[in-house]
């Protein structure tokens, strides 16, 4: 129905059908038996085929009276079979099966009735060859069903392709959001520590130049350099993921896997280098934690330490507790500072990012001031229990014994 050049093709089909009908008539002795009216009706019944795709049923209705007159004048009954089959096939392939059934019964009844009225023998002969009409109708119905099946397969394939593209776009958006959170956590943590360490060094240099502690200044600068190196390495890893070059050459990621609970002491050392006093208590749950869950716990502790150092300054005391709790990993970070100060500036995305981290693992996070002073961040990150028979007697724990924090020498 939507084929290109369908009008031209149908016109050529009508011409070919006229030639075929003429050949059948001549082969059966139509030159002596058929008159001018018979030839006119035979060739005239072919003309409506030019519009068979535009209006199949009207074309059939236009051919029925012509063929009825043709058969009614006792002409050769086999000559107009080609145009009859073509128009019936077109009706069957373009309409519902019920319409095809009604049309088949109607056309066969009209033709057989007309011919029986003239000759019982010819009527029975036409009824015998009407089986070809039924076969053509069934052929049209089968082709229509096959085309519908192919169309449904193509539609499902296109829908599946669209679904895959939408899923790929969703995964890309989620990966970009994850990378944005990683970059925020990394840069906020590193820049905050560098700022605090720089302030300590500046304070030592300017408060009392006569009593300059070169060792303390050198230590602060070393801490700044180490923080920069760690930030650069982690930033390189994140950008490699963004560029898709983290696994080039088939080798492993040169910067290692995602950070997890084992990397928490490094965060504590960096916070202590900025002047904080941190107590770390980690209880490792039984079984193996998913990398995403370990990375979420690491980032929550990192952001919490960053906020504590940023808002409470050097000398803040922070306690970090990571422990299993009823099928979940509880991460609690408390400090004795004042928490975020509302100075009229736009709020940051630290707490929002931590909540997104917790939500990405199916967990929850709360953050706010404590009743007895200070600030607390508490996250509950669920994880599946280990398989039966693979549980140790008790979850291993370790406590990080930090060295005393360096205190800057100050004078009033």
Secondary structure as GFF3:
##gff-version 3
##sequence-region A 1 412
A	DSSP	alpha_helix	6	27	.	.	.	ID=ss1
A	DSSP	alpha_helix	30	33	.	.	.	ID=ss2
A	DSSP	alpha_helix	36	47	.	.	.	ID=ss3
A	DSSP	three_ten_helix	48	51	.	.	.	ID=ss4
A	DSSP	alpha_helix	56	72	.	.	.	ID=ss5
A	DSSP	alpha_helix	81	94	.	.	.	ID=ss6
A	DSSP	alpha_helix	97	118	.	.	.	ID=ss7
A	DSSP	alpha_helix	120	129	.	.	.	ID=ss8
A	DSSP	alpha_helix	131	207	.	.	.	ID=ss9
A	DSSP	three_ten_helix	209	211	.	.	.	ID=ss10
A	DSSP	alpha_helix	214	243	.	.	.	ID=ss11
A	DSSP	three_ten_helix	248	250	.	.	.	ID=ss12
A	DSSP	three_ten_helix	261	263	.	.	.	ID=ss13
A	DSSP	alpha_helix	264	273	.	.	.	ID=ss14
A	DSSP	beta_strand	277	283	.	.	.	ID=ss15
A	DSSP	alpha_helix	291	312	.	.	.	ID=ss16
A	DSSP	beta_strand	317	324	.	.	.	ID=ss17
A	DSSP	beta_strand	328	335	.	.	.	ID=ss18
A	DSSP	alpha_helix	350	360	.	.	.	ID=ss19
A	DSSP	beta_strand	364	369	.	.	.	ID=ss20
A	DSSP	beta_strand	375	382	.	.	.	ID=ss21
A	DSSP	beta_strand	397	400	.	.	.	ID=ss22
###
